[in-house]
Amino acid sequence: MKQQGFFLIEVLVATTLLAVGVTAALNAIFSSLRATTEARMYTEALFLAQKVMSELEAGATLNDRFVIPRSGDFRENPNFRWIASSEDIDEFWTRRISVTVIWATDARDLYNHDKTQYYRIVTEVPRPRYPEEYKK
C-alpha cells in the first residue's frame, strides 16, 4: 500500500528543527544589534572625550593658571558625562590631563556604577613658561 501524507512524528521533527533554526537566527540578530549599539556608544564616548580634552589642552597650554574643571555633562548627549583631573609634573614643565567619559544606556543610570561604562584618555601638555621662571 502506498503511503499518503506525513506521519505525525515527521511533522513534529520538522517543526522542532524549524523552531531551533529560527531561534538561533533571531539570537544572532539580537546579538549583532547589541554589539552595534555598544560600538556606537564607545565611538561616541571617544569623540566626546577628544572634544573635552582639546578644550582643556587649549586652556592649559595657553595659561598656566588655568583651572581644569572637575566634571561636566553633554547637553546634546544626556547619557554621557565626563570627569577630568590634572597634575603638574614640575621637573618636565608638563601638566598631565586625564578625561574620563562615563555613559549608561539609560540616562537615569548615569550615576549607578554597576550600569555604566567608561572611556579614559590621558595626555601631557607643556606648561607655559614665563621669563622669570627660566633657569639661568
Sine and cosine of phi, psi and omega as CSV:
sin_phi,cos_phi,sin_psi,cos_psi,sin_omega,cos_omega
0.00,0.00,0.69,-0.73,0.01,-1.00
-0.98,0.21,0.63,-0.78,0.01,-1.00
-0.99,0.11,0.75,-0.66,0.02,-1.00
-0.92,-0.40,0.82,-0.57,0.05,-1.00
0.99,0.13,-0.26,-0.97,-0.05,-1.00
-0.90,-0.43,0.47,-0.88,0.14,-0.99
-0.98,0.20,0.37,-0.93,0.00,-1.00
-0.87,0.49,-0.64,0.77,-0.02,-1.00
-0.89,0.45,-0.60,0.80,0.03,-1.00
-0.91,0.42,-0.65,0.76,0.02,-1.00
-0.92,0.40,-0.66,0.75,0.02,-1.00
-0.90,0.43,-0.67,0.74,0.03,-1.00
-0.90,0.43,-0.70,0.72,0.01,-1.00
-0.90,0.44,-0.66,0.75,0.02,-1.00
-0.91,0.42,-0.66,0.75,0.02,-1.00
-0.89,0.45,-0.72,0.70,0.03,-1.00
-0.88,0.48,-0.66,0.75,0.03,-1.00
-0.90,0.44,-0.68,0.73,0.00,-1.00
-0.90,0.44,-0.66,0.75,0.02,-1.00
-0.90,0.43,-0.68,0.73,0.00,-1.00
-0.90,0.43,-0.70,0.72,0.00,-1.00
-0.91,0.40,-0.65,0.76,0.03,-1.00
-0.88,0.47,-0.69,0.72,0.02,-1.00
-0.90,0.44,-0.66,0.75,0.01,-1.00
-0.91,0.42,-0.69,0.73,0.02,-1.00
-0.91,0.42,-0.63,0.78,0.05,-1.00
-0.88,0.47,-0.66,0.75,0.03,-1.00
-0.90,0.43,-0.64,0.77,0.01,-1.00
-0.91,0.42,-0.72,0.70,-0.01,-1.00
-0.92,0.39,-0.59,0.80,0.07,-1.00
-0.90,0.44,-0.65,0.76,0.03,-1.00
-0.90,0.44,-0.66,0.75,0.03,-1.00
-0.90,0.44,-0.67,0.75,0.04,-1.00
-0.89,0.45,-0.69,0.73,0.00,-1.00
-0.91,0.42,-0.63,0.77,0.02,-1.00
-0.91,0.42,-0.68,0.73,0.03,-1.00
-0.89,0.45,-0.69,0.73,0.01,-1.00
-0.90,0.43,-0.66,0.75,0.03,-1.00
-0.90,0.44,-0.63,0.78,0.04,-1.00
-0.90,0.44,-0.65,0.76,0.01,-1.00
-0.92,0.40,-0.67,0.74,0.05,-1.00
-0.89,0.46,-0.67,0.75,0.01,-1.00
-0.90,0.43,-0.69,0.73,0.03,-1.00
-0.89,0.46,-0.66,0.75,0.03,-1.00
-0.89,0.46,-0.65,0.76,0.03,-1.00
-0.88,0.48,-0.74,0.67,-0.01,-1.00
-0.90,0.44,-0.65,0.76,0.02,-1.00
-0.92,0.40,-0.64,0.77,0.04,-1.00
-0.89,0.45,-0.67,0.75,0.02,-1.00
-0.91,0.42,-0.59,0.81,0.02,-1.00
-0.90,0.44,-0.75,0.66,0.02,-1.00
-0.90,0.44,-0.69,0.72,-0.04,-1.00
-0.88,0.48,-0.67,0.74,-0.03,-1.00
-0.92,0.40,-0.58,0.82,0.07,-1.00
-0.92,0.40,-0.68,0.73,0.00,-1.00
-0.94,0.35,-0.62,0.78,0.04,-1.00
-0.87,0.49,-0.70,0.71,-0.02,-1.00
-0.88,0.48,-0.71,0.70,0.01,-1.00
-0.91,0.42,-0.66,0.75,-0.04,-1.00
-0.95,0.31,-0.52,0.86,-0.01,-1.00
-0.97,0.26,-0.59,0.81,-0.06,-1.00
-1.00,0.10,-0.43,0.90,-0.09,-1.00
-0.63,-0.78,0.90,-0.44,-0.03,-1.00
-0.92,0.38,-0.39,0.92,0.00,-1.00
-1.00,-0.05,0.17,0.99,0.03,-1.00
-0.90,0.43,0.80,-0.60,0.00,-1.00
-1.00,-0.08,0.84,-0.54,0.01,-1.00
-0.95,0.30,0.84,-0.54,0.07,-1.00
-0.89,0.46,0.55,-0.83,-0.06,-1.00
-0.98,0.20,-0.60,0.80,-0.06,-1.00
-0.33,-0.94,0.17,-0.99,0.03,-1.00
-0.09,-1.00,0.03,-1.00,0.06,-1.00
-0.76,-0.65,0.07,-1.00,-0.01,-1.00
-0.90,-0.44,0.93,-0.37,-0.03,-1.00
-0.87,0.50,-0.59,0.80,-0.03,-1.00
-0.98,0.19,-0.23,0.97,0.01,-1.00
-0.73,-0.69,1.00,0.06,-0.09,-1.00
-0.93,0.37,-0.25,0.97,0.01,-1.00
-1.00,0.09,0.02,1.00,-0.06,-1.00
-0.83,-0.55,0.52,-0.85,0.17,-0.99
-0.57,-0.82,0.20,-0.98,-0.02,-1.00
-0.69,-0.72,0.41,-0.91,0.08,-1.00
-0.74,-0.67,0.69,-0.72,0.01,-1.00
-0.79,-0.61,0.44,-0.90,0.10,-0.99
-0.53,-0.85,0.35,-0.94,0.05,-1.00
-0.54,-0.84,0.40,-0.91,0.09,-1.00
-0.54,-0.84,0.58,-0.81,0.04,-1.00
-1.00,0.08,0.68,-0.73,0.11,-0.99
-0.93,-0.37,1.00,0.06,-0.23,-0.97
-0.86,0.51,-0.67,0.74,-0.10,-0.99
-0.91,0.42,-0.32,0.95,0.00,-1.00
-0.94,-0.33,0.08,1.00,-0.07,-1.00
0.79,0.61,0.74,0.67,-0.08,-1.00
-0.76,-0.65,0.51,-0.86,0.12,-0.99
-0.88,-0.48,0.80,-0.60,0.05,-1.00
-1.00,-0.07,0.79,-0.61,0.00,-1.00
-0.88,-0.48,0.72,-0.69,0.03,-1.00
-0.84,-0.54,0.74,-0.67,0.06,-1.00
-0.82,-0.57,0.79,-0.61,0.05,-1.00
-0.89,-0.47,0.82,-0.57,0.08,-1.00
-0.98,-0.21,0.78,-0.62,-0.03,-1.00
-0.90,-0.43,0.66,-0.75,0.01,-1.00
-0.57,-0.82,0.33,-0.94,0.06,-1.00
-0.64,-0.77,0.45,-0.89,0.02,-1.00
-0.89,0.46,-0.62,0.79,0.04,-1.00
-0.93,-0.37,0.78,-0.62,-0.06,-1.00
-0.87,0.50,-0.43,0.90,0.02,-1.00
-0.93,0.36,-0.35,0.94,-0.01,-1.00
-1.00,-0.09,0.18,0.98,-0.13,-0.99
-0.90,0.44,-0.42,0.91,0.01,-1.00
-0.95,-0.31,0.16,0.99,0.07,-1.00
-0.99,-0.11,0.96,-0.29,-0.13,-0.99
-0.89,0.46,-0.39,0.92,0.01,-1.00
-0.96,0.27,-0.33,0.94,-0.09,-1.00
-0.89,-0.46,0.29,0.96,-0.01,-1.00
-0.90,-0.44,0.32,-0.95,0.12,-0.99
-0.79,-0.61,0.29,-0.96,-0.01,-1.00
-0.59,-0.80,0.35,-0.94,0.05,-1.00
-0.68,-0.73,0.79,-0.62,-0.07,-1.00
-0.85,-0.53,0.68,-0.73,0.16,-0.99
-0.80,-0.60,0.55,-0.83,-0.03,-1.00
-0.75,-0.67,0.65,-0.76,0.07,-1.00
-0.60,-0.80,0.25,-0.97,0.09,-1.00
-0.83,-0.56,0.72,-0.69,-0.02,-1.00
-0.84,-0.55,0.54,-0.84,0.05,-1.00
-0.95,0.32,0.68,-0.74,0.08,-1.00
-0.99,0.13,0.59,-0.81,0.06,-1.00
-0.90,0.44,0.62,-0.78,0.04,-1.00
-0.93,-0.37,0.62,-0.78,0.01,-1.00
-0.96,-0.28,0.50,-0.87,-0.10,-0.99
-0.79,0.62,-0.62,0.79,-0.04,-1.00
-0.95,0.31,-0.21,0.98,-0.03,-1.00
-1.00,-0.07,-0.15,0.99,0.02,-1.00
-0.93,0.36,0.69,-0.73,0.06,-1.00
-0.98,0.18,0.64,-0.77,-0.03,-1.00
-0.98,-0.19,0.00,0.00,0.00,0.00
